[in-house]
Amino acid sequence: MASVIWSEKLHRWMLRVQVDGQLKTFASRKAGIQGKKEVLKRYREWQDYGSVDRSKFLANKVWDKFIEDKQNRLGAKSPSNIQYVWLGRNYILPKITNKRMMNLKKNDYQSIINNAKRRDNPEQPLSKDTLQALKKVLKMFIKFAVENDYCEPIKGELYIPAGHTIKGKDILQPDELKRLFEPSKFHYHKALCFMACTGLRPSECLGLKWSDIKNDVIYIQRGISVKGDITNGKNANAKRMIPLASITRELLKIQKESTAHLKSEWIFCDKVGNHGNQGALSYELKALG
């Protein structure tokens, strides 16, 4: 990059750069170091947003700054941040890329919610739960943009259109539970039984270590994401303790005996002793069903 220089003839600080054959000039009439800093600031804003005029900042560039802020606050591998990135990539960025942040109005954001379709079935709208998450991240994005002077507050509230169903959770029925506890050669069979007894999420179950058990209590400390990353859990309430009952103590005893040769720190480890895999766990659950 070229240096910022002071032009005696024009009485200003100047920076000239050439990009794609075009010459760009950034200048400031402020004297001293403040003027030099202003030139560099304008150059960086132009790099980040395609403009030094905040009214022309591109919305997708502001989104990148929003995600960067969330990653700094939550961690790049946190479940919340992963959800924001996924919603942005699939539903938000396709609608705002190369549009000026200042020009986006309430109807633009509402249209993103109204027209969001399932990725695996474009004929079907998203569930109400997913739309609620989309609405939430859009409101957070707008708040971030307003607080950082990238746009003005929008008028009106975003809403979820009527007619969307709430995605329910599958609950094992008595006959299915009975079938689950029958003898099985599946690797994660004891993990599935343990989840049924404790209500743990797959990520939490796979995140358990033998050191988490103390005085007949198991402490939930971490999770294993779908991508295999070790996380702090789904939310602030993820860390908790669960007293062990006779059936869960027996499951852990059998699990320890069957994996003793692996010498793994993970309770429900994979076949070589590393932490377990959610994909394999889900596959076995479906196969048992």
N, C-alpha and C positions, 0 to 999 in steps of 0.2 A: 504494500500500500504506500502511496505517495505521502509526503510529510505535509503538515499544516504549516503554511508560510504566511508571513505578514507582508502585504503589498502596500508600500509607501504611496504608490501612485493612486490606488483606490481607497486607501485608508481602511483596510479590513483584513481579517484573517481569511485565508482561502485554502481549500483542499480540492484538487482536481483528480478525478479517477476516471478510468476508461473501462466500461463494461459493455461487452458485446458490440464493440465498435463505436459506442456512443460516449461522449465526454460529459461527465456529471461534475458540477461545481457546487461546493458547499461553502458558505461564507458567513461571517459575523463581523459587525462593526464595533463590538465591545473591545475595549483595550485590555491589554495584559492577558494573563493566564485564563481569565473567565471567558474571553472571546475564543481562545483556542479550544477550551473545553466545550463551548457551545457548538463549534464546528464539528468536533468529534462526535458529540451527541447526535447532531443532525445526520451525520454519516451513518452512525449505528442504527438510528431509527429507519433510515432509508434501507439499510441492509435487512432489517427485521421485518419491516412493514411495506416496503416498496414506495415509501413516501416520507417526507419530513413534515408534511401537513397532517395533523392528527385527524382531520376530517376525511382524509383519504386512506387511513390505515385499513388494510385488508383484514376481514373478519377471521380468515383461517390463520393468519399470523398471530392475531390476538388469542385465538384458541390455543395455539402452541404455547404462548406465554402462560395462559391459564393452566394448562396441563403441567407445565414446568413448575408453577407455583404449588399445585396440588402434590406433585411428586416430592417437592422439598418439605412439605408439611406432613404428608402421610407415608412417604416411601414409595418408590416406583413399583414395588412388588405387593403393595397392600391390596386387598380385595377391592376396596372402594376405588382406588386409582385405576386398577385394571378394568373395572366396570366403566369408569368415565372414558377411558381411552377407547374401549370397545364401542360404546354408544356414539362417541364422536366420529370414529372411523366409519361406522355403518349408517348412521342416521343424520348426524349434524354437519360434518364437513362436506358431504356431497351437495348440500343445499346452500352453504355459505361461502365456499371457496371462491376467491377472486371478487367477492362483493365487499363494498366498503362497510366497515363496522358502524359508522355513523348513520348509514342509510337503512340499517335493519330496523324494522318496526315490530310491534307486537304480532301482527298477522304473519310475518315471516317466521317467527318462532312457533306460533300456533300451527302453521302449516306443516312444520316438521313433525309435530305430534300427530296431527290429523291424518297425515299420509304415510306414517311409519308402518311398514309391513314386515311380516316374518321373513327372515333370510332364507329359511328352508322351504317356505311356501308363500311366495309373493302375493297370492290371492287372498291370504288371510291377514287380518290386522294383528298387531301385537296384543299380548295380554294386558290387562289393566295394571298388573304389577310392574311390567317392563315400561309401560307408558308413564307410570308414576315416577320411576327412576329416571326416565328421559326428561320429564318435566322438571324434576329436581335439579338435574345437572345443567339444564338450560337456565334456570333461575340463578344458579351459582355462577354460571358463565357471565350472565348479564350483570350481576352484582359486581363481579371482578372487573368487568370492562368499565362500568360506571365509576367505581372507586379509583380506577387508574386513568380516568379522563379520556377513555377511548370512545365513549359514546354518552348520550344522554339517557336518563331512565326511561323505560317504556311505560306507556299508559295502559292500564288495565292489567288483569290477571290471566295467566295461562290456565287452561283447564283440560281435563280428560274428556273426550267426547263420549256420549252415552252409547251403551250397547256393547262395551268391552267386558269380557269375562275375566274373573279373577282366577288365576292359575292355582289350582288346589294341590295339596301334597298327597301322594299315594300313601295309604296306611295299610299295613299288612293285616289281613283278616286272620281269625283264629286258625283256620285250616292251613293258611300260608305260613303262619308262625310255626305250627306243628311240623310242617314239611321242612322249614328252615333248620330246625334243630335235629333233624334226622342225620345219621352219620354221613359224612361226605369226604371225598378226596380232594375237594377244591382247596387251593392254597390259602385263600382268605376266608375260609368257612368260619373260623373262630372269630375273626374280625366282624363278620356280618352278624353273628349271634351276639357279640358284645355290643354292637351298635343297637340291635333290637332291644337289648336289656337296659341300656343306659340312655338311649336317645341321642347319642353323639352323632355329629355330622361325619361323613367319610373323611374329610380333611383332618378333623380332630382325632378320630380313631387312629389314622395312620401316623399322626404326629406324636403318639404316646411313646414314652421311653420307660424302661424298667425303673429308672431312677425317679419317675414321677409317682411311684407308689410308696406311701408312708403310712404306717399304722392303719391298714385297711381302708385307706382313703386314696383315691387317684386324683392327681392334680392336672387339670387341663391347662397346658402352658403354651401350646403352639399348634400349627396346622400344616398340612402338606397340600399345596394347591394342585389343581388339575395339571399344571405345567411342571410339577415336581419341585416347586420352590417352597422353602420353609418360611412360614408367615407367623405373625403374632395372633392369628385368629380373625374371625369375620368382623368383629366389632369390639367395643370397649368392654362388653360383658362376657367375652369369649373365655377369659381366664377365670376358672372356677374350680371347685372340688366336688367330687362325687363319692359318697361312701360306697364301699364294695359290699354286695350281698353275697350270700352263699353261692348262687349260680354264677355270678361274675368272678368270684374267687376261683371257682372250679374251672371256668373257661381259661383264666390266666394261667392256672397250674398246667393245664393240658398244653396251652400254647408254649409255655416255657420249656416243657419237656420235648416238644416236637421241633423246636428251633434251637435247642441248646448247642448243637454242633456248629451253628453259624456264629455263635458268640457275638450276637448283635446287640447294640444298645436300644434298638427299636423293638417294641413289643410285637407289632404286626408288620414285620419286615418282609422284604421280597425274598426270592429263593436264594439270594447270595448274601443276604444280611443287610442290605441297604434299606432305607425307608421305603414303605410300600407305594404302590402306584394306583391312583384313583381310577384310571381307565380299566385296569385289570380287575379291580374291586367291583366296579359297576358291571363289567362283563359277567363275572361269576354270579352276581346277584340276579341278573336277567336269566342266566342259564339255570339257576336254581328254581326260578319261577316257572 
